[in-house]
Amino acid sequence: MISADLGPQLESFVAKLVETGRYNSKSEVLREGIRLIQEREARLSLLDLALARGLDDAEKGRVKPVSDVVTRLEAKYQSMGSASG
């Protein structure tokens, strides 16, 4: 069992969530918060992996000139705008 001191401000916030019926208990609020943190940490891990791959590519010379990338993106977004208009 985990016991946590949330402090008055967070404790009040959690209590209001339970009082309004948004959650059934303080434990439910805390579980939801921890699930959200898990999701955020998973997204951050994916970002870290993508950054590491990008840095590795750059170090090994697997890069494209920025002008090529900009030209490709401009064409892509211009065609997207034409399709929706």
TIDREN-93243 format. One record per residue (C-alpha): residue in one letter; z negated, y, x negated. Coordinates in steps of 0.02 Angstrom, whole numbers, m for minus. Each point is the difference from the previous one (the first is absolute). Layout:
{r->a | up->Z | north->Y | east->X}
...
END
This chain:
{r->m | up->0 | north->0 | east->0}
{r->i | up->45 | north->173 | east->m63}
{r->s | up->m106 | north->151 | east->34}
{r->a | up->76 | north->171 | east->m30}
{r->d | up->m73 | north->174 | east->1}
{r->l | up->139 | north->107 | east->74}
{r->g | up->m94 | north->163 | east->1}
{r->p | up->m29 | north->105 | east->156}
{r->q | up->177 | north->66 | east->22}
{r->l | up->88 | north->m169 | east->m10}
{r->e | up->m137 | north->m86 | east->98}
{r->s | up->22 | north->127 | east->139}
{r->f | up->189 | north->m24 | east->m2}
{r->v | up->m17 | north->m189 | east->12}
{r->a | up->m128 | north->16 | east->140}
{r->k | up->119 | north->112 | east->100}
{r->l | up->141 | north->m126 | east->m20}
{r->v | up->m112 | north->m134 | east->73}
{r->e | up->m72 | north->112 | east->137}
{r->t | up->174 | north->49 | east->60}
{r->g | up->51 | north->m183 | east->11}
{r->r | up->132 | north->13 | east->m134}
{r->y | up->m92 | north->m139 | east->m92}
{r->n | up->m128 | north->m125 | east->63}
{r->s | up->m119 | north->12 | east->m147}
{r->k | up->m33 | north->86 | east->m165}
{r->s | up->52 | north->m160 | east->m88}
{r->e | up->168 | north->6 | east->87}
{r->v | up->27 | north->179 | east->m62}
{r->l | up->m43 | north->m50 | east->m178}
{r->r | up->113 | north->m154 | east->6}
{r->e | up->144 | north->109 | east->59}
{r->g | up->m33 | north->122 | east->m141}
{r->i | up->0 | north->m138 | east->m129}
{r->r | up->163 | north->m72 | east->71}
{r->l | up->80 | north->172 | east->m19}
{r->i | up->m61 | north->10 | east->m180}
{r->q | up->73 | north->m174 | east->m33}
{r->e | up->168 | north->57 | east->69}
{r->r | up->m2 | north->158 | east->m106}
{r->e | up->m47 | north->m98 | east->m156}
{r->a | up->143 | north->m123 | east->32}
{r->r | up->123 | north->145 | east->17}
{r->l | up->m67 | north->78 | east->m160}
{r->s | up->21 | north->m166 | east->m91}
{r->l | up->182 | north->m8 | east->55}
{r->l | up->24 | north->179 | east->m59}
{r->d | up->m79 | north->m43 | east->m169}
{r->l | up->120 | north->m147 | east->m18}
{r->a | up->150 | north->107 | east->43}
{r->l | up->m53 | north->133 | east->m125}
{r->a | up->m26 | north->m131 | east->m135}
{r->r | up->174 | north->m72 | east->34}
{r->g | up->76 | north->174 | east->m7}
{r->l | up->m87 | north->41 | east->m163}
{r->d | up->55 | north->m167 | east->m73}
{r->d | up->180 | north->34 | east->54}
{r->a | up->m7 | north->173 | east->m79}
{r->e | up->m71 | north->m68 | east->m163}
{r->k | up->139 | north->m130 | east->m7}
{r->g | up->136 | north->127 | east->37}
{r->r | up->39 | north->m64 | east->174}
{r->v | up->23 | north->174 | east->74}
{r->k | up->135 | north->104 | east->83}
{r->p | up->36 | north->183 | east->m27}
{r->v | up->m88 | north->107 | east->130}
{r->s | up->166 | north->81 | east->49}
{r->d | up->67 | north->m172 | east->53}
{r->v | up->m155 | north->m32 | east->105}
{r->v | up->8 | north->172 | east->81}
{r->t | up->184 | north->m21 | east->42}
{r->r | up->m31 | north->m171 | east->78}
{r->l | up->m149 | north->64 | east->102}
{r->e | up->94 | north->154 | east->60}
{r->a | up->143 | north->m108 | east->60}
{r->k | up->m119 | north->m120 | east->86}
{r->y | up->m96 | north->135 | east->93}
{r->q | up->157 | north->97 | east->43}
{r->s | up->74 | north->m156 | east->81}
{r->m | up->m164 | north->m30 | east->93}
{r->g | up->7 | north->178 | east->67}
{r->s | up->181 | north->m21 | east->54}
{r->a | up->m39 | north->m162 | east->90}
{r->s | up->m143 | north->76 | east->102}
{r->g | up->88 | north->163 | east->43}
END
